[in-house]
Amino acid sequence: MVYCLLTISPQLSSSFKVIAEGMTPPQRILFPPEKICMVWQQRQSAGAGLRNVGNTCFLNAVLQCLTYTPPLANYLLSREHSQACRQQGFCMMCIMEAHVNKVLRSVSAILPLAVLRAFRFIGEHFQLGREEDAHDFLCCTVNAMQRACLSASNE
């Protein structure tokens, strides 16, 4: 059975509804539903903007969308991932955690250097200075975050 939240209300976040019979349940649950908060856990003012350094508009748009997605931002602001992460080298969750914490605590525009440095790890086909597709970058970024979470759950 596959379950989904019936509502985004934090009070009802443990309510589930069966949406598909006959599907295999997941082998691992990376984020227990009761820990996913669909609304901001802390009041947040608008954070810093991102500086564009030659054709990075697509990257900035994706980072802004992810930064202001409450369930993801709540988790990243908790620093729970980096405290437990044992991954050597590139870890997109650690990069995003640092990015979100920096953006939401800054008042002046920042340059997302850590993301730019990890550009080729996020997607091998990406090249700095070249216009890229925001949807493609979003997919690759989310995949890289998922790989980091799966890697951490194997430890």
N, C-alpha and C positions, 0 to 999 in steps of 0.2 A: 504494500500500500504506500502511496505517496501522500504526504500531508502538506497542508498550507495553512497559513494564518487566516483566520476568518476576518480579522480586523487589524487595523494599525494601532488601536488603542493599547497603551501599555498595560492597562488593567486586564485586558482580555487576550494578551499576547500568547497565553498558554492554551488558548482554544484552537482546536484543530478540526479540519474537515477532510475526509477522504476524497481525493480527486481522481484517483485512477486505481482500479482493481487490477490485480495480477502483476503489478510491477514489483521488482525486487527492491526491498528496502536498502538504503545506503549502507555500505560496509562501515563507514565512519561518519559521525556527525561532527563537522568542524566547529560549528557555532550552534550550540543548543538554542532552540527558538526562544526560550525564556530569557536568554541573555541579549536578544536582539531588540533594541529600542528604536522604534521608527520615528521618534521625535527627539529633538535635541535634549540631552541630559543636562547640559549647562547652557545658560543664555549666552549666545555668541553674537558679537557685533561683526560687521563685515570686516574681513581680514584684509591683508595687503593684496594689492594687485600684482600681476606678474609682468616682468619686463620682456619685451619681444626682442630677440637678438637674431634678426634675419630669418624669416620664414618659420618662426616657431609659434605662430598663431594657433595652429591646430593642436599643438602640444599644450599650450596655455589653456585653450578651451576645454580640453579633456581634464586637465588638472583642476580647473575651477569647478567643473561638474562633479568630480569625485570628492573634492574638498568639501563641498556643500551638500553632500548626500548624508543626511543625519545618521543612519545606522552605521555606515562605514566610518564617518568622522568620529562618532562616539567611541567606536572600538579603537581607532587610531589614536585618539586623544588620551585614552586610558594607558597607552604605552605597554599594554599587555603582551603584544607580539614581541617587541624587541627585548623585553625582560626575559622571555623564554627562548628566543631564537638562538640556534646553534649553527646556523647556516654560515659557511665560509664564503666570502666573496659577495657576489650579487644576490641581494634579497629585495625584491620589489616591495614587499610589505614593510620592511625596515625603511626603505627609501620614502615610501608614501607616508609612513608614520612621522618621520622627521619633517617631511614637507608640510603636512597638515598642521603639525604643532607649530612650525615656524610661521606659516602664513597666518594662522588665526591668532598669533601673538605679536604680529608685526603691524606697524602702521604705515610704513613706506613700502613702495614697490620692491619686490625681490626678484632675483634671477634664480630660476629653479636649477641650480648647478648640478645637484646630485642626479636629477632626472636626465639632464643633458649628458652627463658623464656615462650614464647607464643606457643611453639611447640604443646602442647596437645590441645590448643584451635583451632589451625589451622586444625588439624585432630586428633580425639580422639584415633585412632589406632596407631599413631606414638609413638615411644619410643626412647628417647635419648640413644645414644651409639649403636643403632642397625642400620644396613644398611637398607635404605629405597629406594623406587623407585622415581627417580627425576620427572617423569611424574605425578605420583600420588601426590607428594608434590606440583608441579606446579598447578594442578587442584584444590587442597584444598586451596592453597594460593589465587588463583584468585577467588574462591568461597567466601572465607573469605573477600576479598576486596570488592566483589560485595555486600555481605550482609551489610558491613559497609556503602557503598554508598546508598543502598536502605533504610537502617535504618536512615541515615542522611536526606534523601529526605522526609521521613515521618514526620519529626519534623517541 
